[in-house]
Amino acid sequence: MRFAVDAHAIGRHLTGNEVYVRNLLGALATEAADCELVAYVSSDDVFCILPSRIRARRVASNPFLRLGFDLSAKVSQDRPDLLHVQYTGPVVCPVPIVASVHDVSYLEFPQFFTPFRAWQLRHTVKRTVKAAACVLTPSEFSRKGILRHYSIDESKVIVVHNAVSSRFRPIERDVARAAVQRKTGLNVPVILTVGDLQPRKNHLGLLRAFEEVLRAYPQLPHHLLFVGKETWYSKELHAAVMKSSIAERVHFTGFVEDDELVHFYAACDLFVFPSFYEGFGLPILEAMACGRAVACSNSSAMPEVADAAALLFDPHSTQAIGQAIKDVLLDAELRTRLERLGSQRAAAFSWEQAAEQTLNAYYRVAGSGARRPNVEKALNARVS
C-alpha cells in the first residue's frame, strides 16, 4: 500500500496544523512498516527532518497553486492509494481523500476569522468533506459539530485523539527558568498561555482577569507570558496591554519552537488556557505532560481533553478566570494535585495510538477491510 499525506504545514509555523501532521507522520513512520508513505511538503528545510522512510515531494507553498494544480499533478504521478489532507483537499483528486477536520469554528464563530478566511474555509472545507471517503477529527465535540453542519453519513466521521510529542516532559524548574531567562530576560514567576494571537484564544479575557488578580493581591510576584505567533489581531491585543495598569508585567515572545516551548511550560507556576472554542486544545496536554498545573475553559472540547485533571472556568467571565488563577497560585496543595493528575491525563494519549487508528482508516478507505493486516495479532501481543 502507498499512502500520501499533504504535509505542506510543516516548517511554516502553522501551529496546530503543523503539530498534528508532523507528529502523525513521525508515528506513522514507525507504525506503518508494511506500507509506503509519501509526504507533500512546501519547504526545503523539511526534507532533513522527516523520518528517512518517508518519501518527501515538494509542492507549491502558494495555496492556490498547490490545491488548484500542483498537488493533483503530484498525486497523479505517484498514484497513492489515498491522499490525507487537513481541512481542504485539491480541487481535483484522482484518488480517495481522507480529510482531517479539527473543528468547525469557521462555521460556528466566523467572527473569530477575517471575512475572507471564514468565506474560504466555509466553501473549501464543505467541498472536501463531501468528497472525502473518511473524515478524521480529534474529539467527540468536533465530531458532533461536523455532523451538525454537514449532511454526511455519520459512519465516515471517526474520532482520533491528538497526543503530546515526547519533547514535552518534566524538566527541573530551575533549569527551565534559566532557559526562559536566556530567551526573554525574565527572572520572575510566570503565568503562561500558549496560542496564536487571535480573538478565539481569549487573550483579552485573560489579561483583564490577571489585572483584577493583581489588584486584589498586589503581593503576587507573577508576570503574564503570552507565547504565540503574531497575527492580524495582534495590534488590538498589544494596545489593550499598553492601556492596562499592568503593562510592565505582561510579555510577548512570538512563535516559539517546541524544543524551546517545553522550557516555558516547565518554568511556569500555572498554565491558563482561556480559549472560547477548541476542537481539541493540545496545549492543555502539553502543559500537563511538563508537570504543570492547568486551568482552562469549560467550553467546546476542552473538558473532554482535560477531564478532571484541570481547573475549569467560564471563559466569558473575567471573574471566573481570575478566581481560577487565585485558587491555584494561593493553594499549594491544589497546585500539586493538579500537577499529578495532569501528568496522568497526558500519558493517556499517544501518537502511536493515533497512528494506529489512522492506519485503520487508511486501509478501510483503500479497500483492504476495516482493520489493517496483523493489527489484531499485534494488539494481542501487546496485551500478553
C-alpha positions in Angstrom: 0.0 0.0 0.0 1.1 3.6 -0.7 -0.4 6.4 1.4 0.2 10.1 0.7 -0.2 13.0 3.1 -0.4 16.7 2.4 2.2 17.9 4.8 2.7 21.5 3.5 2.1 22.9 7.0 5.4 21.5 8.3 8.1 24.2 8.7 5.7 27.0 8.1 4.7 27.9 11.7 1.1 26.9 11.0 0.9 25.9 14.7 -1.9 23.3 15.3 -2.0 22.0 11.8 1.8 21.7 11.7 2.0 20.0 15.1 -0.6 17.5 14.0 0.9 16.4 10.7 4.5 16.4 12.0 3.7 14.2 14.9 1.3 11.9 13.0 3.9 11.3 10.3 6.6 10.5 12.9 4.3 7.9 14.4 3.2 6.5 11.0 6.8 6.0 10.0 7.1 3.6 12.9 3.6 2.0 12.9 3.2 1.7 9.1 6.1 -0.6 8.4 4.0 -2.6 5.9 3.3 0.3 3.5 5.0 3.2 1.7 4.5 6.8 2.8 4.7 9.9 0.7 4.6 13.4 2.2 4.0 16.5 0.1 5.9 19.4 1.6 6.3 23.1 0.8 9.6 23.9 2.5 13.1 22.5 1.5 14.1 22.5 5.2 11.5 19.7 5.9 13.4 17.1 3.8 16.0 16.7 6.5 13.6 16.5 9.5 11.1 13.9 8.2 11.8 10.2 9.0 14.0 8.7 6.4 11.5 6.1 5.3 9.0 8.8 4.3 9.5 10.0 0.7 9.1 13.8 0.6 7.9 15.5 -2.5 7.9 19.3 -3.0 4.7 21.1 -3.8 3.9 24.8 -4.1 3.6 26.9 -0.9 1.0 29.1 -2.6 -2.3 27.5 -1.6 -4.0 28.4 -5.0 -1.2 26.7 -6.9 -1.0 23.8 -4.5 -4.7 23.0 -4.4 -5.5 24.1 -7.9 -2.8 22.2 -9.8 0.4 21.1 -8.2 -0.9 18.6 -5.6 -3.2 16.9 -8.1 -0.3 16.6 -10.6 2.0 15.0 -8.0 -0.7 12.6 -6.8 -1.4 11.6 -10.5 2.3 10.9 -10.9 2.7 8.9 -7.6 -0.7 7.1 -7.7 -1.0 6.5 -4.0 -4.0 4.5 -2.7 -5.3 7.7 -1.0 -4.4 11.3 -0.1 -4.7 12.5 3.5 -5.3 16.3 3.8 -6.2 18.8 6.6 -9.5 20.7 6.0 -9.0 21.3 2.3 -8.2 18.9 -0.5 -7.1 19.7 -4.1 -9.8 20.8 -6.5 -9.3 17.6 -8.5 -8.0 14.5 -6.8 -7.5 11.2 -8.8 -7.5 9.1 -5.6 -9.8 8.8 -2.5 -9.4 11.5 0.2 -9.1 11.2 3.9 -9.7 14.6 5.5 -8.7 15.7 9.0 -11.1 18.4 10.2 -10.1 19.5 13.7 -13.1 21.8 14.3 -15.8 23.8 12.6 -15.1 27.1 14.3 -15.2 28.9 10.9 -18.9 28.0 10.8 -19.9 28.4 14.5 -17.8 31.5 15.2 -16.9 33.2 11.9 -16.3 36.5 13.8 -13.0 35.0 15.0 -11.7 35.0 11.4 -11.1 37.6 8.8 -14.1 37.7 6.5 -12.2 36.2 3.6 -10.7 33.4 5.6 -14.1 32.5 7.0 -15.6 32.5 3.5 -12.8 30.4 2.1 -13.0 27.7 4.8 -16.8 27.6 4.6 -16.6 26.7 0.9 -13.4 24.7 0.5 -14.0 22.5 3.6 -17.5 21.8 2.6 -16.3 20.6 -0.8 -13.6 18.5 0.8 -15.8 16.9 3.4 -18.5 16.0 0.9 -15.9 14.4 -1.4 -13.9 12.6 1.4 -14.2 8.9 1.9 -13.4 9.4 5.6 -13.2 12.3 7.9 -10.9 12.2 11.0 -11.5 14.6 13.9 -9.8 14.8 17.3 -12.8 14.9 19.7 -16.4 13.8 20.2 -17.2 17.5 20.4 -15.8 18.2 16.9 -17.4 15.0 15.5 -20.8 16.3 16.6 -20.1 19.7 15.1 -19.1 18.2 11.7 -22.3 16.0 11.6 -24.4 19.0 12.7 -23.2 21.2 9.8 -22.6 18.7 7.0 -25.1 16.2 5.7 -22.9 13.1 5.5 -23.0 9.6 6.7 -22.0 9.6 10.4 -20.1 6.4 10.0 -17.5 8.1 7.9 -16.6 10.6 10.7 -14.1 9.0 13.1 -12.6 10.4 16.3 -8.8 10.0 16.5 -7.5 11.8 19.5 -4.4 14.0 19.3 -1.5 13.4 21.7 1.6 15.1 23.0 5.0 14.9 21.5 7.8 13.2 23.5 9.5 16.6 23.5 7.1 17.7 26.2 8.3 16.3 29.5 9.0 17.3 33.1 12.2 19.4 33.4 13.8 20.7 36.6 12.1 24.1 37.3 15.4 25.9 37.9 16.8 24.6 34.6 13.7 25.6 32.7 13.6 29.1 34.3 17.2 29.7 33.3 16.3 28.8 29.7 13.4 31.1 29.7 15.5 33.9 31.2 18.1 33.5 28.4 15.2 33.7 25.8 13.2 36.6 27.4 15.4 38.2 30.0 12.7 37.4 32.6 13.7 36.1 36.0 10.3 36.1 37.7 7.5 33.6 38.4 5.2 33.4 35.4 1.6 32.5 34.4 1.8 31.1 30.9 -0.6 30.8 28.0 0.2 29.4 24.5 -1.6 30.1 21.2 -1.6 32.3 18.2 -2.7 35.8 19.0 -6.2 35.7 17.7 -9.6 36.6 19.2 -10.8 33.0 19.6 -8.0 32.4 22.2 -9.5 35.0 24.5 -6.2 36.7 25.4 -8.1 39.8 26.3 -10.2 38.0 28.9 -7.0 36.6 30.5 -5.4 40.0 30.5 -8.3 41.5 32.3 -8.5 38.6 34.8 -4.8 38.9 35.6 -5.2 42.6 36.1 -8.0 42.0 38.6 -6.0 39.4 40.4 -3.0 41.8 40.9 -5.4 44.5 42.0 -6.7 42.2 44.8 -3.3 40.5 45.5 -0.6 43.1 44.7 2.0 41.0 46.7 1.9 38.3 44.0 5.2 38.4 42.1 3.9 36.8 38.9 4.1 38.1 35.3 1.9 37.0 32.4 3.6 35.5 29.4 1.8 35.2 26.0 3.6 32.7 23.8 2.2 32.6 20.2 2.5 33.8 16.7 1.6 37.4 15.9 -1.4 37.8 13.7 -3.8 40.3 12.2 -5.3 40.6 15.6 -2.0 41.4 17.5 -2.4 45.2 17.3 -5.6 45.2 19.3 -4.1 42.9 22.0 -0.9 44.9 22.3 -2.9 48.1 22.5 -5.1 46.7 25.3 -1.9 45.7 27.3 -0.5 49.2 26.9 -3.8 50.7 28.2 -3.9 48.4 31.2 -2.4 49.1 34.6 -0.1 46.1 34.4 1.7 46.6 31.1 5.1 46.1 32.7 4.1 42.7 33.9 2.8 41.3 30.5 5.2 39.9 27.9 5.1 38.5 24.4 7.5 36.0 22.9 6.1 35.5 19.4 6.3 32.0 17.9 8.4 29.5 19.9 9.6 26.2 18.5 8.8 23.0 20.5 12.4 22.5 21.7 12.2 25.9 23.5 8.5 25.8 24.3 9.0 22.8 26.7 11.1 25.1 28.9 8.3 27.7 29.0 5.8 25.1 30.1 8.2 23.7 32.7 9.1 27.1 34.1 5.6 28.4 34.7 3.7 28.2 38.0 0.4 27.9 36.2 -0.8 27.3 32.6 -4.0 29.1 31.7 -5.9 28.3 28.5 -8.9 30.6 28.3 -10.0 29.9 24.7 -13.6 30.3 23.7 -13.5 27.4 21.3 -11.2 24.4 20.6 -11.6 21.3 18.6 -9.1 19.6 21.0 -6.8 22.0 22.8 -3.4 20.4 22.6 -1.5 23.0 24.7 -3.6 21.7 27.7 -1.9 18.3 27.4 1.5 19.7 26.6 1.5 21.7 29.8 0.2 18.6 31.7 3.0 16.5 30.2 5.5 19.0 31.5 4.1 18.6 35.0 2.4 21.9 35.3 -1.0 22.8 36.8 -3.6 23.7 34.3 -6.7 26.0 34.4 -8.8 26.0 31.2 -12.1 26.9 29.7 -15.2 24.7 30.4 -16.4 25.0 26.8 -16.2 23.1 23.5 -13.7 20.1 23.6 -11.6 21.3 26.5 -13.4 19.5 29.3 -13.2 16.3 27.1 -9.5 16.7 26.9 -8.7 17.9 30.4 -11.2 15.6 32.1 -10.8 16.1 35.9 -7.1 17.0 35.7 -7.6 20.8 35.2 -9.5 23.5 37.0 -12.3 24.6 34.6 -13.8 28.1 34.3 -16.3 30.0 32.2 -14.1 31.8 29.6 -16.8 34.5 29.2 -16.4 35.5 32.9 -13.3 37.6 33.8 -14.2 36.9 37.5 -14.2 33.1 36.9 -10.8 33.2 35.2 -9.4 35.3 37.9 -10.8 33.1 40.6 -9.1 30.0 39.0 -5.8 31.9 38.9 -6.0 32.8 42.5 -7.1 29.3 43.6 -4.1 27.7 42.0 -1.5 30.3 42.9 -2.6 30.6 46.5 -3.3 26.9 47.3 -0.1 24.8 47.0 -2.0 21.6 47.8 -4.4 22.2 44.9 -1.5 23.1 42.6 0.4 19.9 43.5 -2.7 17.8 42.9 -3.4 19.3 39.5 0.2 18.7 38.5 -0.1 15.0 39.5 -3.4 14.5 37.8 -2.3 16.3 34.7 0.8 14.1 34.2 -1.5 11.1 34.4 -4.0 12.5 32.0 -1.4 13.5 29.3 0.0 9.9 29.5 -3.4 8.5 28.4 -2.9 10.0 24.9 -0.3 8.8 22.4 0.6 9.5 18.8 1.3 5.8 18.3 -2.4 5.0 19.1 -3.4 7.9 16.8 -1.3 6.5 14.0 -2.8 3.0 14.5 -6.3 4.4 14.3 -5.4 6.5 11.3 -3.9 3.5 9.5 -7.1 1.5 10.2 -9.0 4.3 8.4 -6.5 4.3 5.6 -6.9 0.6 4.9 -10.6 0.8 5.1 -10.7 3.6 2.5 -8.2 1.8 0.3 -10.4 -1.3 0.3 -8.4 -3.7 2.5 -11.0 -4.2 5.2 -11.8 -2.4 8.4 -8.5 -3.2 10.1 -5.1 -3.2 8.6 -3.1 -6.5 8.3 -1.7 -8.0 11.5 -3.3 -5.4 13.8 -5.2 -7.9 15.9 -2.1 -10.0 16.3 0.0 -7.0 17.3 -2.6 -5.9 19.8 -2.9 -9.3 21.4 0.9 -9.5 21.6 1.0 -6.1 23.5 -1.7 -7.3 25.9 0.0 -10.5 26.7 
